[in-house]
Amino acid sequence: MTLALKFFLFVIVWCMVPKVYCQYDPLKDFCRRFGHQSAVVDNRLYIDGGFVNWKPFAASSQNYSNPFLLYSDLSSSEHGMPQLYSNLSKNATIPSVNGGALWEDSVNKRLYLYGGEYYQTPPPSFSLFSYDILYDNWANLGPPRGSGTVTPSSYGAGVSISWRGEAYYYGGWFNKDSVPGWTGPPQASNRLIKYTMDSNTFSNLTGPDNVKRADGSMVFIPAGDAGMLVYFGGSMDYYGNGTITPQSMSQIFIYDIANTKWYSQTATGRVPENRRRFCSGATWSQDQSSYNIYLYGGAGFLPSATGYDDIYILTIPSFKWIRGPYPPGSNSSGPYPKSMMTCNVVNNAQMLVIGGTYSNDTTYMCDADVVYGQHNMNLGEENPNNAIWAEYQPTLTTYAVPTDILTVVGGQNHGGAKVTAPVSGFDSPDMSVLMTRKAAIATRSPTRVATNTATNTSSASSSSGLSGGAIAGIVIGSLAAIIGIFVAGCCFIRRRQKHYKGPRQNGQSSHLNRVQSIPQSAWGTGYGAPSSGITSPINTNPMTLFRQPQHSPVMLPSAQDRSPIELGSDGVHYQSNASLSLAHADFLGGGHKYTSSSPQVHPVHEMHTPSPHPSNVEPAAEYFVAGSATQDSYTIPQPLSPHRSPLRTPNSVDPRGPQPGSPYFAPAPQTEFP
């Protein structure tokens, strides 16, 4: 009875404390998300952690750590985007971090959560957590094992290669929110972390040089003997004290997996302005004569700290930057700079851009809330309007090289690129050979066998009476059931209180509940997936799918905690370099202070430690950011299919978004870069 009373009192206290689990619905109350991590396995795009803003969203609203694991069904397209679901398990013992990596293993059907920052709570000692897609549960795999010390960082660059059973993470920030017991200013990493999935072991490898980096992006391309990692952009931390300078977008780092060797290559063309915390994804022509990396958005550096709303394409092996088709005009950014989103390429043909935070909007409207902040790039522009921003097509599984790239490298939609080397040649002779090779995609066998969890009871163990263990089990089970009913009641009461704390808004849409079964097959025939060997358990649990109302049904009071526009990855103002002109720049994003430009980094061919000279400050790149969203700021193209939902005012039109009257037209939210 004493134990039962303790549990009862605990549940009462638990329900009295404002909890995201009871107070907010991840679908109905969604307004925007950023700083999360995402991954694709078969026909699901998983979204974990990061920050969310719930409805109603205002200047006084809080940034909440997202405790939910969500997934988008890539085989569906409702309102022009995949339908989002929130019925996956994730309890309070599983970290909800921002700026981490979600590595996918599409062979063994697992996700691995690595790195990231904890929000409003000290980080614990590192343990690797894994989500089992087949059985919908999490496992703590413990502290890192393997060669070398591994200290996870945040806002580095992560990539997973399922068919090799490997994942990588380069750079990132060590600070008080990512490392237990960290004191002093943040510091970036210069290491490449390798994780081997089948053996659950880590390796601490060298980076391309001794420079510490963070906030960039890394993708995998199947070139060379075993594939290559391509890293670019982000910040450099030369002094190890959080003073950041831009990493030039013209310097591309390539890691040859087979030979464990780094190379550097200078890219030419329309090089993007320096940026950080953007997102990117890679695809390639059918004959692999060109590998094309699509980049979207990102936060800027002073003096262009607002950031960018644009698309660039890095085509390899010519290492040529191409200005993408959005926005029209080659010298301006779009009106809605965005950063801290994720990009996931689906079937080599489309790239879903999930969430992100805006840096120049003060309307506090939601990010395409009817489609939960999902935006789709049709990489080959294969739609009736030949548009880059377009409705998601579940059946589109091939990539056609678009005109933007063909005009630079030649060839046809299926490949046949004519320009297969940089205009001034490769910076390393090895690269001229490696780029002619195609990685052999090996078949990796699953390392586990999934069986039905039900077991037959043995007659030998049966007895005519109940044992002490059985009685204890009945008592504990009954107690758990009572607690569960009580918790459900608390949540119901809290949600009822939420709905009646304020008046309903006129024109509010009612919630439409629709029951739909979870897809029965957890397997698929996606890239790197086995054709046989594991049987998926049948999932018979129904789920409830809510349509998103156009307006919040309530007006919840929001206590002022920390304004969304003031959120940083930590609270430390980084040390600045007094010799640089902007040494006393204002706090912006992640607690960083910005120098005016980057110290010159000499190209490294076969990677050796460079000798950077911080006193050599190159001029900051000039970049025009459209001051308004009026039609005079850029040329409005022909109406596009519904695909995005950015801010719209009576005198402004965003060519990325659906036209007025489309099924999910809604203004975009805004907070400055955290």
Buried (B, 14 or more C-beta within 10 A) or exposed (E): EEEBEEBEEEBEEBBEEEBBBBBBBBBBBBBBBBBBBBBBBBBBBBBBBBBBBBBBBEEEBBBBBBBBBBBBBBBBBBBBBBBBBBBBEBEEEBBBBBBBBBBBBBBBBBBBBBBBBBBEEEBEEBEBBBBBBBBBBBEEBEEBEBEEEBBBBBBBBBBBBBBBBBBBBBBBBBBBBBBEEBEEBBBBBBBBBBBBBBEBBBBBBBBBBEBBBBBBBBBBBBBBBBBBBBBBBBBBBBBBBBBBBBBBBBBBBBBBBEEEBBBBBBBEBBBBBBBBBBBBBBBBBBEBBBBBBBBBBBBBBBBBBBBBBBBBBBBBBBBBBBBBBBBEBEEBBBBBBBBBBBBBBBBBBBBBBBBBBBBBBEEBBBBBBBBBBBBBBBBBBBBEBBBBBBBBBBEBEEBBBBEBBBEBBBBBBEBBBEBBBBEEEBBBEBBBEBBEBBBEEEEBEBBBEBEEEEEEEEEEEEEEEEEEEEEEEEEEEEBEEBBEEBBEEBBEEBBEEBEEEBEEBEEEEEBEEEEEEBBEEBBBEBBBBBEEEBEBBEBEEEBEBBBBBBBBBBBBEBEEEBBBBEBBBBEBBBBBBEEBEBBEBEBBBBBBBBBBBBBBBEEBBEBEEBEBEBEEBBEBBEBEBBEEBEEEBBEEBEEBBBBBBBBBEEEBBBBBBBEEEBEBBBBBBBBBBB
